């Protein structure tokens, strides 16, 4: 009976150890799962933080690009306005030169006209001959037969 009692004690001890081992295994598995969950959450939060940082950097870059574009556009418009202003000035200069030229040519024409009135006129009795005489062109009617 003693042997049976010992066997029962050993069996109970074995079952108790088994239960303790199972409980320890369950605790270990639970701890492992908890660690894995924490690790996943940590990785996820790290990824989210990186994404947020990248988004912020992207937005900052976009804002800088917009500012640079606006500055460039402003500069370009100023250059175009300056160019148009210079073109208008050149056009005004051209018009002034043309008016000056026109006035000068009119003055010269008026002087010529004034001087042309005072010049002596050529004699008009030549009937198409220079100085009224035949100069080498002989027609049949110009010969006088005697």
N, CA, C and O of each residue as an XYZ file, in Angstrom:
584
protein
N       0.786     -1.159      0.000
C       0.000      0.000      0.000
C       0.856      1.261      0.000
O       0.514      2.303     -0.560
N       1.896      1.103      0.613
C       2.872      2.157      0.661
C       3.376      2.505     -0.751
O       3.591      3.666     -1.100
N       3.545      1.469     -1.514
C       4.035      1.645     -2.881
C       2.967      2.358     -3.696
O       3.247      3.249     -4.497
N       1.761      1.938     -3.464
C       0.680      2.581     -4.205
C       0.542      4.036     -3.781
O       0.259      4.909     -4.601
N       0.739      4.282     -2.525
C       0.671      5.642     -2.026
C       1.784      6.491     -2.633
O       1.584      7.640     -3.027
N       2.955      5.880     -2.692
C       4.083      6.586     -3.297
C       3.847      6.833     -4.778
O       4.166      7.905     -5.292
N       3.303      5.866     -5.448
C       3.014      6.011     -6.870
C       1.986      7.110     -7.074
O       2.091      7.915     -7.999
N       0.980      7.133     -6.185
C      -0.027      8.173     -6.285
C       0.579      9.543     -6.028
O       0.266     10.516     -6.715
N       1.452      9.605     -5.027
C       2.128     10.856     -4.719
C       2.979     11.298     -5.910
O       2.992     12.468     -6.294
N       3.699     10.307     -6.489
C       4.533     10.619     -7.654
C       3.661     11.087     -8.818
O       3.990     12.031     -9.537
N       2.540     10.392     -8.971
C       1.620     10.767    -10.043
C       1.060     12.162     -9.799
O       0.998     12.975    -10.720
N       0.655     12.441     -8.572
C       0.146     13.761     -8.241
C       1.235     14.834     -8.431
O       0.995     15.923     -8.952
N       2.462     14.456     -7.971
C       3.587     15.380     -8.134
C       3.855     15.639     -9.613
O       4.103     16.770    -10.031
N       3.799     14.575    -10.382
C       4.008     14.695    -11.840
C       2.922     15.574    -12.464
O       3.216     16.441    -13.288
N       1.680     15.349    -12.071
C       0.578     16.163    -12.596
C       0.710     17.628    -12.160
O       0.464     18.555    -12.932
N       1.113     17.802    -10.876
C       1.321     19.161    -10.386
C       2.417     19.874    -11.178
O       2.275     21.039    -11.551
N       3.528     19.143    -11.430
C       4.623     19.708    -12.217
C       4.151     20.012    -13.644
O       4.488     21.028    -14.251
N       3.354     19.069    -14.132
C       2.812     19.256    -15.473
C       1.953     20.511    -15.527
O       2.080     21.312    -16.453
N       1.069     20.689    -14.530
C       0.226     21.872    -14.468
C       1.055     23.144    -14.350
O       0.790     24.151    -15.007
N       2.073     23.066    -13.488
C       2.941     24.232    -13.309
C       3.658     24.548    -14.628
O       3.765     25.707    -15.028
N       4.147     23.491    -15.297
C       4.838     23.687    -16.578
C       3.875     24.271    -17.618
O       4.239     25.164    -18.383
N       2.640     23.752    -17.632
C       1.648     24.282    -18.566
C       1.325     25.741    -18.261
O       1.217     26.572    -19.162
N       1.173     26.038    -16.954
C       0.899     27.421    -16.572
C       2.064     28.342    -16.956
O       1.870     29.446    -17.464
N       3.293     27.843    -16.693
C       4.462     28.637    -17.064
C       4.517     28.816    -18.581
O       4.839     29.896    -19.075
N       4.203     27.753    -19.308
C       4.196     27.839    -20.777
C       3.135     28.835    -21.243
O       3.380     29.649    -22.134
N       1.945     28.759    -20.626
C       0.882     29.707    -20.974
C       1.318     31.133    -20.670
O       1.095     32.040    -21.471
N       1.942     31.329    -19.507
C       2.414     32.664    -19.147
C       3.473     33.145    -20.161
O       3.462     34.296    -20.598
N       4.391     32.217    -20.522
C       5.446     32.569    -21.478
C       4.841     32.945    -22.843
O       5.230     33.934    -23.464
N       3.867     32.115    -23.289
C       3.205     32.397    -24.571
C       2.484     33.741    -24.502
O       2.545     34.529    -25.446
N       1.803     34.003    -23.391
C       1.086     35.266    -23.226
C       2.062     36.445    -23.222
O       1.813     37.467    -23.861
N       3.186     36.293    -22.490
C       4.201     37.345    -22.484
C       4.768     37.560    -23.889
O       4.957     38.692    -24.333
N       5.030     36.455    -24.569
C       5.568     36.543    -25.931
C       4.582     37.272    -26.850
O       4.972     38.147    -27.623
N       3.309     36.903    -26.756
C       2.288     37.569    -27.575
C       2.197     39.052    -27.234
O       2.063     39.893    -28.124
N       2.270     39.370    -25.943
C       2.215     40.758    -25.496
C       3.421     41.534    -26.041
O       3.281     42.663    -26.511
N       4.596     40.921    -25.973
C       5.800     41.568    -26.519
C       5.664     41.789    -28.026
O       5.999     42.858    -28.536
N       5.175     40.783    -28.725
C       4.993     40.912    -30.173
C       3.983     42.022    -30.496
O       4.183     42.803    -31.427
N       2.902     42.079    -29.721
C       1.900     43.123    -29.925
C       2.515     44.504    -29.676
O       2.299     45.433    -30.454
N       3.272     44.632    -28.601
C       3.938     45.900    -28.294
C       4.921     46.268    -29.412
O       5.001     47.423    -29.830
N       5.664     45.267    -29.884
C       6.624     45.507    -30.964
C       5.905     45.977    -32.230
O       6.359     46.907    -32.896
N       4.787     45.336    -32.557
C       3.997     45.759    -33.725
C       3.486     47.177    -33.548
O       3.559     47.989    -34.470
N       2.964     47.479    -32.355
C       2.467     48.822    -32.080
C       3.596     49.852    -32.168
O       3.410     50.943    -32.707
N       4.761     49.496    -31.636
C       5.907     50.395    -31.688
C       6.335     50.635    -33.137
O       6.596     51.772    -33.530
N       6.404     49.561    -33.931
C       6.752     49.695    -35.350
C       5.718     50.538    -36.094
O       6.059     51.396    -36.908
N       4.447     50.271    -35.795
C       3.373     51.015    -36.448
C       3.445     52.498    -36.095
O       3.321     53.362    -36.963
N       3.649     52.782    -34.802
C       3.745     54.193    -34.400
C       4.982     54.841    -35.016
O       4.943     56.013    -35.391
N       6.085     54.086    -35.123
C       7.293     54.613    -35.751
C       7.044     54.910    -37.229
O       7.451     55.955    -37.735
N       6.374     53.985    -37.917
C       6.040     54.201    -39.331
C       5.120     55.407    -39.498
O       5.305     56.218    -40.406
N       4.142     55.516    -38.628
C       3.218     56.658    -38.704
C       3.986     57.972    -38.478
O       3.755     58.963    -39.169
N       4.894     57.959    -37.505
C       5.686     59.160    -37.244
C       6.545     59.497    -38.457
O       6.660     60.665    -38.828
N       7.151     58.481    -39.078
C       7.964     58.714    -40.278
C       7.105     59.259    -41.416
O       7.506     60.184    -42.122
N       5.918     58.673    -41.586
C       5.009     59.159    -42.628
C       4.629     60.612    -42.374
O       4.623     61.435    -43.289
N       4.312     60.913    -41.118
C       3.939     62.286    -40.777
C       5.112     63.234    -41.039
O       4.924     64.333    -41.562
N       6.318     62.803    -40.672
C       7.506     63.622    -40.912
C       7.706     63.846    -42.408
O       7.987     64.961    -42.846
N       7.557     62.778    -43.182
C       7.702     62.895    -44.635
C       6.647     63.832    -45.216
O       6.951     64.649    -46.085
N       5.425     63.718    -44.744
C       4.354     64.602    -45.215
C       4.673     66.062    -44.898
O       4.493     66.951    -45.731
N       5.150     66.285    -43.674
C       5.506     67.655    -43.276
C       6.630     68.182    -44.169
O       6.575     69.315    -44.648
N       7.651     67.348    -44.387
C       8.768     67.760    -45.257
C       8.267     68.031    -46.671
O       8.668     69.006    -47.307
N       7.389     67.162    -47.151
C       6.837     67.333    -48.490
C       6.060     68.649    -48.589
O       6.194     69.390    -49.564
N       5.252     68.925    -47.572
C       4.488     70.172    -47.559
C       5.422     71.381    -47.503
O       5.193     72.382    -48.182
N       6.478     71.281    -46.688
C       7.435     72.383    -46.599
C       8.116     72.617    -47.948
O       8.279     73.755    -48.388
N       8.513     71.511    -48.597
C       9.133     71.629    -49.920
C       8.161     72.254    -50.915
O       8.541     73.096    -51.729
N       6.913     71.833    -50.838
C       5.910     72.381    -51.754
C       5.707     73.874    -51.495
O       5.591     74.663    -52.433
N       5.667     74.249    -50.235
C       5.517     75.663    -49.907
C       6.718     76.471    -50.409
O       6.561     77.563    -50.956
N       7.926     75.914    -50.214
C       9.122     76.597    -50.710
C       9.057     76.730    -52.222
O       9.386     77.777    -52.780
N       8.628     75.659    -52.877
C       8.527     75.696    -54.341
C       7.518     76.754    -54.777
O       7.763     77.491    -55.732
N       6.392     76.829    -54.086
C       5.386     77.837    -54.429
C       5.932     79.249    -54.223
O       5.699     80.137    -55.043
N       6.656     79.448    -53.128
C       7.234     80.767    -52.858
C       8.233     81.126    -53.956
O       8.226     82.243    -54.473
N       9.101     80.155    -54.310
C      10.087     80.416    -55.370
C       9.388     80.684    -56.696
O       9.799     81.568    -57.448
N       8.331     79.925    -56.986
C       7.594     80.130    -58.240
C       6.970     81.522    -58.266
O       7.029     82.219    -59.279
N       6.366     81.924    -57.137
C       5.761     83.254    -57.082
C       6.811     84.346    -57.269
O       6.574     85.335    -57.962
N       7.987     84.154    -56.638
C       9.064     85.137    -56.813
C       9.501     85.193    -58.271
O       9.688     86.271    -58.835
N       9.664     84.010    -58.879
C      10.077     83.940    -60.276
C       9.042     84.607    -61.166
O       9.388     85.363    -62.074
N       7.752     84.322    -60.900
C       6.681     84.902    -61.703
C       6.658     86.422    -61.561
O       6.480     87.144    -62.542
N       6.839     86.893    -60.345
C       6.877     88.336    -60.094
C       8.043     88.971    -60.853
O       7.888     90.020    -61.480
N       9.203     88.332    -60.792
C      10.384     88.832    -61.492
C      10.147     88.835    -62.999
O      10.498     89.795    -63.685
N       9.559     87.772    -63.505
C       9.297     87.655    -64.941
C       8.324     88.742    -65.388
O       8.529     89.366    -66.429
N       7.278     88.969    -64.615
C       6.306     90.016    -64.972
C       6.955     91.397    -64.955
O       6.673     92.238    -65.808
N       7.836     91.620    -63.964
C       8.544     92.901    -63.902
C       9.431     93.067    -65.136
O       9.497     94.149    -65.719
N      10.112     91.985    -65.531
C      10.953     92.044    -66.731
C      10.110     92.338    -67.969
O      10.498     93.144    -68.815
N       8.948     91.674    -68.071
C       8.066     91.912    -69.220
C       7.571     93.361    -69.235
O       7.517     93.994    -70.290
N       7.212     93.876    -68.061
C       6.750     95.268    -67.986
C       7.875     96.219    -68.408
O       7.641     97.183    -69.137
N       9.090     95.938    -67.945
C      10.241     96.762    -68.328
C      10.477     96.679    -69.833
O      10.771     97.684    -70.481
N      10.350     95.496    -70.370
C      10.542     95.309    -71.813
C       9.493     96.096    -72.608
O       9.820     96.762    -73.590
N       8.225     96.011    -72.173
C       7.168     96.765    -72.850
C       7.420     98.264    -72.752
O       7.201     99.006    -73.709
N       7.883     98.701    -71.585
C       8.179    100.119    -71.385
C       9.275    100.573    -72.343
O       9.180    101.639    -72.952
N      10.325     99.743    -72.471
C      11.419    100.089    -73.382
C      10.932    100.113    -74.822
O      11.313    100.990    -75.597
N      10.089     99.148    -75.180
C       9.547     99.115    -76.540
C       8.715    100.368    -76.823
O       8.803    100.940    -77.909
N       7.909    100.792    -75.850
C       7.109    102.007    -76.029
C       8.014    103.217    -76.201
O       7.763    104.080    -77.043
N       9.078    103.272    -75.388
C      10.017    104.393    -75.509
C      10.674    104.398    -76.880
O      10.818    105.451    -77.501
N      11.074    103.217    -77.354
C      11.681    103.132    -78.688
C      10.697    103.563    -79.761
O      11.059    104.261    -80.707
N       9.437    103.136    -79.604
C       8.404    103.517    -80.576
C       8.207    105.031    -80.573
O       8.067    105.644    -81.631
N       8.196    105.629    -79.389
C       8.062    107.085    -79.305
C       9.252    107.771    -79.961
O       9.093    108.764    -80.670
N      10.450    107.230    -79.718
C      11.641    107.807    -80.342
C      11.540    107.712    -81.861
O      11.853    108.672    -82.566
N      11.099    106.550    -82.372
C      10.944    106.376    -83.810
C       9.950    107.378    -84.389
O      10.191    107.996    -85.427
N       8.826    107.520    -83.686
C       7.811    108.481    -84.154
C       8.365    109.901    -84.138
O       8.124    110.680    -85.061
N       9.105    110.232    -83.090
C       9.691    111.575    -83.009
C      10.689    111.780    -84.150
O      10.728    112.843    -84.769
N      11.501    110.742    -84.421
C      12.453    110.841    -85.533
C      11.717    111.001    -86.858
O      12.113    111.808    -87.700
N      10.640    110.228    -87.043
C       9.872    110.336    -88.289
C       9.267    111.727    -88.436
O       9.310    112.310    -89.519
N       8.705    112.259    -87.362
C       8.131    113.596    -87.430
C       9.205    114.638    -87.718
O       9.000    115.571    -88.496
N      10.351    114.458    -87.076
C      11.457    115.391    -87.310
C      11.914    115.309    -88.768
O      12.159    116.329    -89.412
N      12.025    114.081    -89.276
C      12.417    113.888    -90.670
C      11.393    114.507    -91.620
O      11.748    115.164    -92.598
N      10.116    114.283    -91.308
C       9.041    114.823    -92.140
C       9.081    116.348    -92.136
O       8.954    116.980    -93.185
N       9.257    116.934    -90.958
C       9.318    118.395    -90.852
C      10.519    118.926    -91.622
O      10.428    119.941    -92.312
N      11.648    118.231    -91.497
C      12.855    118.663    -92.206
C      12.646    118.581    -93.713
O      13.010    119.497    -94.450
N      12.049    117.460    -94.171
C      11.830    117.302    -95.616
C      10.825    118.346    -96.124
O      10.992    118.877    -97.222
N       9.793    118.642    -95.342
C       8.838    119.687    -95.745
C       9.524    121.052    -95.832
O       9.266    121.833    -96.748
N      10.396    121.324    -94.870
C      11.123    122.604    -94.881
C      12.003    122.693    -96.120
O      12.041    123.718    -96.801
N      12.717    121.586    -96.405
C      13.597    121.575    -97.582
C      12.763    121.719    -98.855
O      13.156    122.430    -99.779
N      11.599    121.037    -98.903
C      10.735    121.145   -100.078
C      10.234    122.578   -100.260
O      10.207    123.099   -101.375
N       9.841    123.204    -99.154
C       9.365    124.591    -99.241
C      10.481    125.521    -99.700
O      10.244    126.427   -100.499
N      11.693    125.304    -99.203
C      12.825    126.117    -99.649
C      13.070    125.907   -101.136
O      13.289    126.865   -101.878
N      13.032    124.653   -101.566
C      13.239    124.347   -102.987
C      12.157    125.011   -103.826
O      12.430    125.603   -104.870
N      10.905    124.899   -103.338
C       9.790    125.507   -104.061
C       9.977    127.018   -104.155
O       9.744    127.601   -105.214
N      10.384    127.646   -103.088
C      10.622    129.090   -103.065
C      11.752    129.458   -104.031
O      11.654    130.429   -104.781
N      12.821    128.664   -103.997
C      13.954    128.931   -104.883
C      13.601    128.620   -106.339
O      14.103    129.279   -107.250
N      12.746    127.624   -106.566
C      12.388    127.232   -107.929
C      11.590    128.340   -108.609
O      11.680    128.490   -109.827
N      10.827    129.106   -107.875
C      10.052    130.209   -108.454
C      10.972    131.328   -108.952
O      10.672    132.015   -109.928
N      12.073    131.485   -108.270
C      12.983    132.569   -108.611
C      13.982    132.195   -109.700
O      14.666    133.080   -110.214
N      14.093    130.928   -110.072
C      15.052    130.501   -111.094
C      14.543    130.897   -112.479
O      13.333    130.927   -112.707
N      15.480    131.209   -113.430
C      15.047    131.513   -114.798
C      14.579    130.252   -115.491
O      15.124    129.169   -115.280
N      13.564    130.407   -116.319
C      13.005    129.264   -117.029
C      13.683    129.111   -118.392
O      14.102    130.113   -118.972
N      13.804    127.882   -118.925
C      14.411    127.677   -120.237
C      13.479    128.178   -121.343
O      12.270    128.307   -121.148
N      14.061    128.451   -122.490
C      13.295    128.953   -123.630
C      12.510    127.804   -124.220
O      13.046    126.712   -124.410
N      11.228    128.044   -124.514
C      10.366    126.970   -124.962
C      10.049    127.027   -126.469
O       9.076    126.412   -126.903
N      10.826    127.732   -127.256
C      10.505    127.822   -128.682
C      11.315    126.827   -129.516
O      11.432    127.019   -130.726
N      11.847    125.828   -128.949
C      12.707    124.902   -129.660
C      11.971    123.831   -130.419
O      12.591    123.088   -131.179
N      10.715    123.727   -130.248
C       9.911    122.721   -130.928
C      10.500    121.323   -130.784
O      10.525    120.558   -131.747
N      10.965    120.993   -129.612
C      11.496    119.667   -129.363
C      12.964    119.546   -129.638
O      13.541    118.478   -129.431
N      13.616    120.646   -130.116
C      15.052    120.599   -130.360
C      15.758    121.309   -129.227
O      15.237    122.273   -128.667
N      16.935    120.837   -128.893
C      17.674    121.541   -127.849
C      18.105    122.914   -128.336
O      18.645    123.046   -129.435
N      17.876    123.903   -127.548
C      18.190    125.308   -127.842
C      17.546    125.773   -129.149
O      18.001    126.731   -129.774
N      16.484    125.081   -129.548
C      15.747    125.488   -130.736
C      16.410    125.110   -132.034
O      15.921    125.498   -133.094
N      17.510    124.364   -132.004
C      18.220    123.994   -133.228
C      18.291    122.486   -133.343
O      18.252    121.765   -132.346
N      18.396    122.026   -134.572
C      18.544    120.616   -134.838
C      19.962    120.205   -134.474
O      20.909    120.914   -134.814
N      20.130    119.097   -133.802
C      21.467    118.688   -133.360
C      21.810    117.323   -133.924
O      22.085    116.406   -133.150
N      21.808    117.154   -135.180
C      22.243    115.913   -135.785
C      21.118    115.016   -136.209
O      21.375    114.040   -136.913
N      19.932    115.266   -135.844
C      18.805    114.462   -136.284
C      18.226    115.119   -137.514
O      17.758    116.257   -137.463
N      18.259    114.431   -138.571
C      17.776    115.011   -139.819
C      16.553    114.275   -140.272
O      16.563    113.056   -140.442
N      15.539    115.000   -140.458
C      14.310    114.437   -141.003
C      14.218    114.848   -142.450
O      14.899    115.776   -142.885
N      13.406    114.182   -143.173
C      13.262    114.520   -144.589
C      12.670    115.910   -144.777
O      12.892    116.540   -145.810
N      11.937    116.385   -143.815
C      11.318    117.708   -143.962
C      12.246    118.843   -143.576
O      11.971    120.009   -143.860
N      13.367    118.488   -142.913
C      14.253    119.552   -142.468
C      15.229    119.954   -143.557
O      15.808    121.037   -143.468
N      15.442    119.145   -144.571
C      16.340    119.546   -145.678
C      15.685    120.580   -146.555
O      14.509    120.487   -146.905
N      16.452    121.529   -146.885
C      15.957    122.540   -147.802
C      16.596    122.270   -149.164
O      17.821    122.239   -149.287
N      15.776    122.080   -150.164
C      16.297    121.795   -151.503
C      16.322    123.080   -152.302
O      15.312    123.782   -152.362
N      17.461    123.414   -152.925
C      17.550    124.627   -153.719
C      17.802    124.335   -155.150
O      17.905    125.257   -155.959
